[in-house]
């Protein structure tokens, strides 16, 4: 994730303040140096880094912490507020009729982002359409068409035309019933004069309400010049940062936001059309500092459960709290978790699990956990309907057959059955909840168990 190294190193530095009630100037100097080191290594512009670190140092030394506030919490609040201020507000995108123009260099992820944004608007009850005007890059029309199909949104392009301006004009006419028009433009390997001329002409035709610059998170210091030229040409209202699922540093994108005096609109976090987040600075920085992001987590959970219910018409998660919990329910629960996206991203959104606890896990912990879930799913696919409905009746002969049929070991089958028993026990505890107060008490107890290294999580899902 963008600036992930900053979050990890900053959490380590702040942890050194635990137990302190007062801050020394040496403490502040160490924190500021760590922030500077992390931001500079993430390709954030030097002037931005110095401004941010100076503000944190000045406030930490001059402001008086509220009575009873530990030093660590006091500095954490200052760092949080200054980082939110650095990144700025989210780009204003009202849920109403509008035209959005996408600009950026070739390979920045414009075509994928257009489909992702269209999908996002469709989940908000609007009818979006993608208009592909790129006549320069081979395969651009086919890629955009395929992505729009996956997003299940309207699409217009013309592979036989070499006039992008005419395609834009015709596209608006052909998709006139759409509420949101997202116009994807051509890119180049560098900022060439003909690219600027072309996008200025398209802008004149489509008259966009918002112009967004699409930037690869790995752009680095080159983002400054790129952002400046596009801003002078068409005026940049916001930035879409793509490819945040990799190891990209992302600091260049923050520099572009500052250079254009704009804001961040969306974050691209994966390859699927659903892998996009509306940028919310509070939740983003909160996640970065290991404080979780309950808003984004809730949205992902609701979306995943809805998607799983649509795929399985006969399954309702509410049934788990009413009757018998079966392996069928466990398998559907795993599918819903899978629909939430990569596990490391979900972990970042859970207060107490992202940040510090995740930093202590092995680098491959999330991959191992997801591989374990996939293995469990394969094993369950090798069971009969009766076995999944009544797993307690599965004996040694059936375990041997299931292991052979799934290409796994008998040990893995027994591991799955043990995990099922743990989850069944937890579900029964929820079934016994007689009031909202008792439910809240149960959830608090499970969070405390989970904070010790994942014990509570093992009971709630197939993590182990």
Secondary structure, DSSP 8 states (H G I E B T S, - for coil): -TTHHHHHHHHHHHHTTTT-SS--HHHHHHHHHHHHHHHHHTT--HHHHHHHHHHHHHHHHHS---TT--HHHHHHHHHHHHHHHHH--B----SSSEEEEEE--TTSSHHHHHHHHHHHHHHTT--EEEEE---SSTTHHHHHHHHHHHHT-EEE--TT---HHHHHHHHHHHTTT-SEEEEE----SS--HHHHHHHHHHHHHH--SEEEEEEETT-GGGHHHHHHHHHHHH---EEEEE-TTSS---HHHHHHHHHTT--EEEEE-SSSTT-EEE--HHHHHHHHTTS--HHHHHHHHHHHHHHHHHH-TT--GGGGGTS---HHHHHHHHHHHHHT--HHHHHHHSTTTTTHHHHHS-TTHHHHHHHHHHHHHHHHHTS-HHHHH-GGG--HHHHHHHHHHHTS-HHHHHHHHHHHHHHHHHHHHHHT--SHHHHHHHHHHHHHHHTTTSHHHHHHSTT-
